[in-house]
Amino acid sequence: MSKAANGGVADGVRATAMFAGTSALSAEELVDSTGAGDSFIGSVCYALCEGLPRDRMLQLASYVAATNCRSLGPRPGLPHRADVPARLL
């Protein structure tokens, strides 16, 4: 292992950080974050299988996770594909 210039630790693995603009979820809209991480990762898997560009992948995953947080429980807030903005698919 070696210490990287930015303070990170590397073990011969190349890593890349990705950032993309997302929609904000206001405190008033937040009901329950249960399942947000799972829905984010599920959306990333979907985007990878569909061959979406990285920026859209992150925007889609953030949208799905945030939408899921607007309902109580891990599944009721998941959007149907038809409810996802076309620009994210």
C-alpha atoms as a printed R data frame, in Angstrom:
   type eleno elety resid chain resno       x      y       z
1  ATOM     1    CA   MET     A     1   0.000  0.000   0.000
2  ATOM     2    CA   SER     A     2   1.076  3.520  -0.657
3  ATOM     3    CA   LYS     A     3  -0.246  6.879   0.393
4  ATOM     4    CA   ALA     A     4  -1.590  8.957  -2.484
5  ATOM     5    CA   ALA     A     5  -0.879 12.677  -2.857
6  ATOM     6    CA   ASN     A     6  -4.431 13.541  -1.759
7  ATOM     7    CA   GLY     A     7  -4.100 11.501   1.433
8  ATOM     8    CA   GLY     A     8  -5.896  8.403   0.153
9  ATOM     9    CA   VAL     A     9  -4.419  4.941   0.448
10 ATOM    10    CA   ALA     A    10  -3.916  2.867  -2.689
11 ATOM    11    CA   ASP     A    11  -3.199 -0.828  -3.058
12 ATOM    12    CA   GLY     A    12  -2.461 -0.967  -6.765
13 ATOM    13    CA   VAL     A    13  -6.101 -0.326  -7.639
14 ATOM    14    CA   ARG     A    14  -7.122  2.607  -9.816
15 ATOM    15    CA   ALA     A    15 -10.229  4.389  -8.580
16 ATOM    16    CA   THR     A    16 -12.238  7.184 -10.111
17 ATOM    17    CA   ALA     A    17 -14.624  9.540  -8.342
18 ATOM    18    CA   MET     A    18 -17.748 10.489 -10.279
19 ATOM    19    CA   PHE     A    19 -20.002 13.473  -9.639
20 ATOM    20    CA   ALA     A    20 -23.252 14.475 -11.302
21 ATOM    21    CA   GLY     A    21 -25.863 17.116 -10.613
22 ATOM    22    CA   THR     A    22 -29.024 15.808  -9.009
23 ATOM    23    CA   SER     A    23 -32.392 17.051  -7.880
24 ATOM    24    CA   ALA     A    24 -32.663 18.145  -4.280
25 ATOM    25    CA   LEU     A    25 -35.097 16.571  -1.834
26 ATOM    26    CA   SER     A    26 -36.421 19.077   0.680
27 ATOM    27    CA   ALA     A    27 -36.740 18.244   4.370
28 ATOM    28    CA   GLU     A    28 -40.527 18.508   4.032
29 ATOM    29    CA   GLU     A    29 -40.534 15.808   1.323
30 ATOM    30    CA   LEU     A    30 -38.381 13.372   3.300
31 ATOM    31    CA   VAL     A    31 -40.510 10.670   4.916
32 ATOM    32    CA   ASP     A    32 -38.247  7.621   5.323
33 ATOM    33    CA   SER     A    33 -34.772  6.809   4.009
34 ATOM    34    CA   THR     A    34 -35.226  3.048   4.390
35 ATOM    35    CA   GLY     A    35 -34.246  1.436   1.095
36 ATOM    36    CA   ALA     A    36 -32.610  4.541  -0.375
37 ATOM    37    CA   GLY     A    37 -29.190  2.903  -0.654
38 ATOM    38    CA   ASP     A    38 -30.614 -0.294  -2.119
39 ATOM    39    CA   SER     A    39 -32.660  1.617  -4.673
40 ATOM    40    CA   PHE     A    40 -29.588  3.699  -5.581
41 ATOM    41    CA   ILE     A    41 -27.446  0.591  -6.161
42 ATOM    42    CA   GLY     A    42 -30.269 -1.162  -8.025
43 ATOM    43    CA   SER     A    43 -30.545  1.832 -10.332
44 ATOM    44    CA   VAL     A    44 -26.782  1.814 -10.920
45 ATOM    45    CA   CYS     A    45 -26.987 -1.880 -11.879
46 ATOM    46    CA   TYR     A    46 -29.890 -1.128 -14.243
47 ATOM    47    CA   ALA     A    47 -27.969  1.756 -15.827
48 ATOM    48    CA   LEU     A    48 -24.856 -0.395 -16.299
49 ATOM    49    CA   CYS     A    49 -26.909 -3.127 -17.977
50 ATOM    50    CA   GLU     A    50 -28.535 -0.529 -20.255
51 ATOM    51    CA   GLY     A    51 -25.174  1.040 -21.111
52 ATOM    52    CA   LEU     A    52 -26.156  4.502 -19.866
53 ATOM    53    CA   PRO     A    53 -23.406  7.132 -19.624
54 ATOM    54    CA   ARG     A    54 -21.972  7.619 -16.149
55 ATOM    55    CA   ASP     A    55 -23.497 11.051 -15.580
56 ATOM    56    CA   ARG     A    56 -27.003  9.789 -16.426
57 ATOM    57    CA   MET     A    57 -26.401  6.665 -14.331
58 ATOM    58    CA   LEU     A    58 -25.727  8.798 -11.251
59 ATOM    59    CA   GLN     A    59 -28.629 11.140 -11.972
60 ATOM    60    CA   LEU     A    60 -31.007  8.190 -12.408
61 ATOM    61    CA   ALA     A    61 -29.796  6.488  -9.229
62 ATOM    62    CA   SER     A    62 -30.113  9.714  -7.239
63 ATOM    63    CA   TYR     A    63 -33.593 10.360  -8.621
64 ATOM    64    CA   VAL     A    64 -34.823  6.858  -7.743
65 ATOM    65    CA   ALA     A    65 -33.301  6.956  -4.249
66 ATOM    66    CA   ALA     A    66 -34.740 10.409  -3.533
67 ATOM    67    CA   THR     A    67 -38.158  9.425  -4.865
68 ATOM    68    CA   ASN     A    68 -38.113  6.354  -2.639
69 ATOM    69    CA   CYS     A    69 -37.535  8.593   0.401
70 ATOM    70    CA   ARG     A    70 -40.899 10.295  -0.144
71 ATOM    71    CA   SER     A    71 -42.834  7.259   1.180
72 ATOM    72    CA   LEU     A    72 -42.754  5.112   4.286
73 ATOM    73    CA   GLY     A    73 -40.918  1.820   3.857
74 ATOM    74    CA   PRO     A    74 -38.382  0.451   1.382
75 ATOM    75    CA   ARG     A    75 -40.669 -0.260  -1.613
76 ATOM    76    CA   PRO     A    76 -43.823  1.896  -1.803
77 ATOM    77    CA   GLY     A    77 -41.902  4.968  -2.966
78 ATOM    78    CA   LEU     A    78 -40.035  3.280  -5.799
79 ATOM    79    CA   PRO     A    79 -41.017  4.946  -9.062
80 ATOM    80    CA   HIS     A    80 -42.408  2.962 -11.969
81 ATOM    81    CA   ARG     A    81 -40.334  3.246 -15.127
82 ATOM    82    CA   ALA     A    82 -43.094  5.337 -16.739
83 ATOM    83    CA   ASP     A    83 -42.767  7.884 -13.905
84 ATOM    84    CA   VAL     A    84 -39.019  8.396 -14.404
85 ATOM    85    CA   PRO     A    85 -38.178 11.419 -16.579
86 ATOM    86    CA   ALA     A    86 -37.198 10.283 -20.080
87 ATOM    87    CA   ARG     A    87 -33.972 12.331 -19.919
88 ATOM    88    CA   LEU     A    88 -32.714  9.918 -17.227
89 ATOM    89    CA   LEU     A    89 -33.388  6.701 -19.149
